[in-house]
Amino acid sequence: MWGSFQAELTKVVKRPASWLLLALALSLMLIFAYLVRYASYAGGTGGVNTAGGLAVMLPDRLVGNSIGGLPVFLGALVLIHGVLVAGGEYGWGTWKTVLVQGPSRLTVYGAKLLALAVANVALMLAMFGVGAVASATIAAAENQPLAWPSIGDLAIGFGAGWLIASMWTGLGVLLAVLLRGVALPIGLGLVWMLAVQNLLASIAAPLLDVVATAQKGLPGPNAGSLTAALGSATTTPGVERIVGSGQAAIVVAVYLVAFAALGGVLLRRRDVV
Amino acid sequence: MKEPVATKGLTKRYGDLVAVDGVDLTVRSGEVYGFLGPNGAGKTTTLRMILGLIRPTAGAVRVLGRPPGPGQLAGVGALIEGPGFYPYLSGRDNLRVLARYTGVPVARIEAVLEMVDLADRASDRYRAYSLGMKQRLGVAAALLKDPQLLVLDEPTNGLDPAGMAEMRTLIRRLGAAGRTVLLSSHLLGEVEHICDRVGVISHGRLVAESTVAELRGDSTVRVVADPLDKAAELVRTLLGAERVRVHDGGLELAVSADRAAWINGELVDGGIAVSELRRHERDLEAVFLELTGGVRNVG
């Protein structure tokens, strides 16, 4: 298993797409959590997204700002990463190349999930790091005190962010295994995250009680509830307090386990073609 | 089932389609076994079942005495349906990644790169490789574990004549080194020159399994003489009518080639002018077409 994990991690680290997605995630977080808000604040053009003014950009809001994008747009990026890591093996015909070397399907699959979990730790470290630098820079520019969240809050926020990112990655892996490729899983994943979730939340849920109730069990709204509970601005797409943080964390964790397990079962049972 | 590869009643169905139908195939230790069949005959499906990549609907497979599957391919190297590698990695890094799955030492990577003559280009990205280099990297990956059994699925596919010649030399060398090689090929000449035995598959069924010589059948002696009817009458008297066939402007005699000189002498003594007398073997392609139902596009 250790060798398979090393192999999978090597593939993730050496793959240019991994770095491109990381750069995109950091850029989006930096632009929408800090640059746009600060430009609005500095230019005096405050609107709904700058509610709270300078305070929302300061270091004590680091946790919320770092994980606020994960329910939707950063989630979409990590989902794409999951699809690429598992689906690329189909496109390049490398499942057979790997499996005839001898490891079991579940060993390779487990190693893949483990490598993605490590990649998500790196993503969260980068998000928190870049967010810390941005918020400290703004605080210094505005002569504000550097008041950081407590270690406990940082740890909880880091863990929650990793959990949400890993859930979306798991969904990406599941879609890739289910559809044996890259393009369709990415397309369907993005349609779900960027369109269906929004339509359900903004159109269907206010009109139909059954949808509003169902929302409480879906992955996106629970991820949004978790980030909202940890300080993410509710003006961020997908961030909304629909359920409590405890339930949200449990539901997200259950989805992570379910996606991973279902993908493993499918990969084990089906022929490698 | 002590042979490196043995299948018994191996069958694979996809709905109503029977891709492989009750194949009993045996590859003996140390031989180079050629697996022939037209496109869609079931060759790759059979090889995939042998390697545990797809599950048989029925039947049994033994590879090196064990059923294929996780942890059971330690002595097996394979290149199936063309090379599949990570395009963003170099050839060497691709092999490093594969070596990590099985704990193969790094030194082995350089050794196999040398064996397939790819050491000079090993640092180049895979996506920059020519088809021939990709195939050779596929063989290198198959050799990583220094396997007892090598399964190669059409390794010369898409190669130019020089590349094909190189690949054949390599396979011959690997076979001579004592490895058992199971080779599927779309080139009859290749199989003829490399393989000890062949199996012919058609419509999912193994229709023949023997040495190339056995597949061809016994050789005959061809005679072109003048007058032909007088020559035919004489050799019928000498050999028996059942051994003589008039065919394509000559006589086809069902006797071994070492009797050719004697037959020549009898014909000349009988006042018959002999213009051609030679050993004649059945063309392997003709045998193949006969076995597979006359499809010319072999694959």
Contacts between the chains, C-beta under 8 A, distances in Angstrom:
chain1	res1	chain2	res2	distance
A	3	B	100	4.5
A	3	B	101	5.8
A	3	B	102	7.1
A	3	B	103	5.3
A	4	B	100	7.2
A	4	B	101	5.4
A	6	B	100	4.8
A	7	B	97	4.7
A	7	B	98	7.4
A	7	B	100	3.9
A	7	B	101	5.3
A	10	B	93	7.6
A	10	B	96	7.3
A	10	B	97	5.5
A	10	B	100	7.1
A	11	B	86	6.3
A	11	B	89	7.6
A	11	B	97	6.1
A	14	B	88	6.7
A	14	B	89	6.0
A	14	B	93	6.8
A	15	B	86	7.8
A	15	B	88	5.7
A	16	B	88	6.0
A	88	B	86	7.7
A	92	B	84	5.5
A	92	B	85	6.8
A	92	B	86	6.4
A	92	B	87	6.7
A	93	B	81	7.2
A	93	B	82	6.9
A	93	B	83	7.9
A	93	B	84	3.1
A	94	B	84	4.6
A	94	B	85	6.5
A	94	B	86	6.4
A	95	B	84	7.7
A	96	B	48	7.7
A	96	B	51	7.9
A	96	B	53	5.7
A	96	B	80	5.1
A	96	B	81	7.2
A	96	B	84	6.0
A	97	B	83	7.5
A	97	B	84	4.5
A	97	B	85	6.5
A	97	B	98	6.8
A	97	B	138	7.9
A	97	B	141	6.3
A	98	B	98	6.9
A	98	B	101	6.2
A	99	B	51	7.9
A	99	B	52	7.7
A	99	B	53	6.3
A	100	B	51	5.5
A	100	B	53	7.4
A	100	B	73	6.2
A	100	B	76	7.1
A	100	B	77	7.5
A	100	B	78	4.3
A	100	B	80	6.7
A	100	B	142	7.8
A	100	B	151	8.0
A	101	B	73	7.4
A	101	B	98	5.3
A	101	B	101	4.6
A	101	B	102	5.0
A	101	B	141	7.8
A	101	B	144	7.1
A	101	B	145	7.2
A	102	B	70	7.5
A	102	B	71	6.5
A	102	B	72	7.9
A	102	B	73	4.5
A	102	B	74	6.0
A	102	B	76	8.0
A	102	B	101	6.8
A	102	B	102	5.1
A	102	B	145	7.4
A	103	B	70	6.9
A	103	B	101	4.8
A	103	B	102	7.2
A	104	B	69	7.7
A	104	B	70	3.1
A	104	B	71	6.7
A	105	B	70	7.2
A	106	B	70	7.9
A	107	B	70	7.2
A	108	B	101	7.4
A	271	B	48	7.6
A	271	B	53	6.8
A	271	B	54	3.7
A	271	B	55	6.5
A	272	B	48	7.5
A	272	B	53	4.3
A	272	B	54	6.6
A	273	B	48	7.8
A	273	B	53	7.9
A	273	B	54	7.0
